[in-house]
Each structure stands twice: as C-alpha cells, then as structure tokens.
Amino acid sequence: MALANHIPTRRGGGKKRFWTAPRLLLTLVALGLLSALGLSSCNSSETPNNEPANRVTTAPRAKAPPVANAPPERGALPTTFVILPQNLRDTKLQTLDGESVKLADFADQVLIVNIWATWCGPCRQEMPELVKMNNEYKARGLVVLGLATTYNEHNDQAHVKDFIRAQNINYRIVWDDGTLAAPLVQLVSGQSVIPQSFVISRDGRIVKHFQGFNPYSTPQTMRMAVEEALNDKGKS
C-alpha cells in the first residue's frame, strides 16, 4: 500500500487555520487581563503625547523596576504607622481656589490625601469613590484632599479647574509643587506612581497607604481604614 494513503488530508486541500475558536478566546482573555493590570496605576512615562519621562510623578525616583505591572493596590503599612513630622504638618499649601491650608488645620479630623493627575486613567476612576466617601463621612470628621501637582499638569491650573468642575469633584484640591507630595511618598518608601492615597489619623499618623487603584478592593479597604481612624478616640 502506498505511504501517501496513510496521510490524512483536509477536504478541499486547504491549510489548517491558526486562529481557531479556542485560541481566539484565550487571546481575548489574556488581553483583558493585561488591560486591567495596565489601568491599575500610572507612571511618569504615561504623560500626554507620550512625553519622555524626564519628570517624576510624585517624588524623586529611586532605582526601581518599571511599574506598569505593579500590584493594583498596596496597603504598605498594615502594622507600623508613620508619624508625619510637625514641620510637614505645618507646611503652608494653597488650594485651587486660592485658600491657604496646612495639614495641621485638620488636627481633629481624619484625612485622605490623594495624589492624582487629570491624564491618569486610574485616578479618574478613583475620584467618584473619593466623592462618595467625602459625602458619607464628612459629618463624622473626614476631610478629603486631592493633590494636583504642578509638574504633572504642566503648570496649567486653569485646565485642572475645568476638569474638577466637569467631574463634579466636591472636595478640596491642593495645587502642589511637590512640597507635600514628595515627602509623603518618601515617608512610606513609595514608588513614583499615581494615584497614591494616604489615610491619616487625627494625631498625624499615616495609618494606611495605597498605590494604584483596584475598583474591586481599594474602596472597601479604604473605607475600613477610615472607619477605624474615625472610631479611634485617642484624639477627638
């Protein structure tokens, strides 16, 4: 019997297709997972128009690996709290409305300080959650401060104001040149990514630190930290 008779052939003599249904499905799932990871945080190379990363996002960059695939959320300080130095609490800041504030002004309240940028997708995704927490806990003593940094926003304060109005953000936005953002990140040995959030107790301790944003876990974890800080009657 001829050897050729033992080799199966495809009807019509066509070649076997690479993109079968199972392969296509697996590819779509993989792309979806990569997309979700990519939206968890932004680094300094993800500025508009893909500008070179010649400015850091939050603080001078230490030697660290790329953060595009960083974990969506990090509770950096689960047991050891960082106390803000008094000189940092007394540092004068200015809001977008021209109001002069400092962290010491909120000594009897719990703070969420959120570092963000208008061009950062995860930051925009997180802001409605911060609005909800501001509305929910304001009467109990929570203050939410958003830090918009001059270097992330090309010194374009008008653009940030327009963005805030369009997004109906109802908490204070500080126009920061790095005076507050950089020391905060350095205190917790954080990476140069945004968003970053700090839950600060009434007595000036950073009780929870978040890097990036995970819509499934960050809001719940942040609420738990805020509740615990509000219920701490050590200073009220």
N, C-alpha and C positions, 0 to 999 in steps of 0.2 A: 504493500500500500504506500502511496507517495506521502512524503512527510508533510506536504502542503495541506493535505486533507485533515491533518490534526490541528491546524492553527485556526482558531475562531476568527471570523471576520464580521465587521459591522455591516448591517444591511445598508446598501447604497454606497458602501466604500468610503464613508465619511470618517473624519478623525474624531476621536473622543474629546468632548468639550471639557475645558479646565474648570469653568465656573458652573459646577453642579449646584443644586439647591442646598445641600448641607454645607458646602464650602462658602457659599454666599451668606448663609445665615450666620455661620461662625465669624466671618469677616465683619458683618454689621454689628454683632455683639461686641467684638474687640474694639471697633471704632467708637462705639458708645461708651465703653469703659474708659478709653483714653481721653475722650472728650470730657467726661465727668472729672477725671483727675486734673486735667488741664485747667478747669474752671475753679479749682479749689483756692488758688492764690495767684497773685501776680508778682513778677519781679521787675527790676528796673529796666530790663530789656523789652518789656511789653508796653512801652510808651507809644503814643500815637505816631503813625507813619514809620514805625519800626526804627526809631532813632537809636544810635549807639548808646550802650549802657555806660555813659560817662558821668552819670549822676546816680547816687544810690536812692533807694525808695524811702528808707526810714532812717538809716544811720550808716556811718562809715562801714563798708563791707569788710568783714574779716575773711580770711581764707576759708571758703565754704563751698560745698558742691552746688551745682545748679539746683534750683528749687522748683522747676516746672512740675516735677512729680513728687513734691513734698506732701506729707500726710495732710489731709484736708483740715485737720484740727489738732491742736496740741494744747492740753492742759499742762503747762510747763511746770507749775508749782503746786502739786497736789498736797504736799505736807509742809514744806518750808516756805514761809511767807517772806517777801521782800519789803522792807520798810523804805518808803520814799524819804530821801534826805530833806531836811527842812528848807534848805536853800532852793530845792526844786519845787517844793510846795509853795514857796513864796515868790517864784518867778512870775513876773507880770506878762500876761498874754493879751491878745486882742481878738475879739470875735469879728465875724464878717460884718456885723452891724456897728463896729467901732467901739464896742463895750470893752472896758478893761477888766480882766478877770485873772485870778490865780487859783490854783488848786486848794490853797488854804481857805479860800472863801467858802468851801463846801465841807468844812471840817466835821460838821454834824450830819453829813449826808453820805450816802453810798454813791460812788462814781462808776460809770462805764466810760472809759476813754477809748475811742475807736479811731485808728489811723486808716485813712482811705484816700481814694482819688476818683475823679469823675470818669476816667477812662478804664477803670478796673472793673471787669465784669462781676467777680465775686463780691466786691464792695457794694455795687449797685444791688446785687441780690440780697445782701445782708441788711441794707438800710431799712426796708419795710419792717423787718423784725425788730430793729432798734426803735423804730417809731412805736411799735406795739408795746414794747417793754417800757418805753418812756410814758406812754399813756396809762399803762397798767400799774406802774409802781411809783409814779411821780408823787402821788399824795402820801405815800409811805416814806418818802425821803430819798428817792433815786434821782440822780442827775446824769444825763447822757451828754457827753461832749464829743463831737466829731472833730478830728484834726485834719484839716486840709493843708498840705504843705506847699510852700511857695515853689519849691523845686519840682514837685510832681505836677504842678498846674501852670508852669511857665510864667509864674507871677501874674496870671490872668485872674484877678479877683472877681471881675465882672462875670466871667464865664462860670465860675463856681456859684455865684449868687443866682444866676439864671438857672443853673442846674438844680439848686436847692428849692427854688420856687416851683419849678416844673415837677419835681418829685414830691412836693408837699412835705418836706422834712421839717418837723416841728421842734427839734432840739437844737441846742446851740452848736454853731460851727466855729471853731477857732482857726484863725489864719496864722499858721505856724511856720517859721523859717527853720525849723529843726530844733529850736530851743527846748521844746518839750518832747517831741517825738524821739529824737536821737537818744537822750538819756534814758527814757523809758525802755526802749529796746535793749540798750546796753545793760540796764539793771538786771534783766532776765536772760541775758545772753541770747537774745533772739536773732533771727535771720532778717535780711533785708527784703522782706516780702510784705505785701498788703493783701487783704486787710489784716490788721492786728488789733486786738482788743484787750483791755486791762480792767478787771473788776477790782476796785479799790475801796477798802473799808473806811469807816468813819475816822479811824485813828491813823489813816495813811498807810495801810499795808496793801500791797498787791496780793490779793487772795486767789486770783485766777488769771491766767494768761492764755490767749487764743491766737494761733497763727493760721491764716486762711479761714475759709468758711465752708462748712458742710451743712446743707439745708436740713438734713435728717437728724443731726445730732447737736450742732452748735447752739441753736436757740434753746433747746431743753437744758443743756449743760450750763449755759449762761444764766438761765432763769434760776436754776438750782443754786448757783454761786451767789446771785443777787439776793435770793430769799434768805440764804444762810447769813449773808452780811447784814441784811436788814434786821434779822432776828437777833443778831449779836448786840446785846445791850451794854457791852463794855463801855461804849461811849454813845450817848443818845441825847 
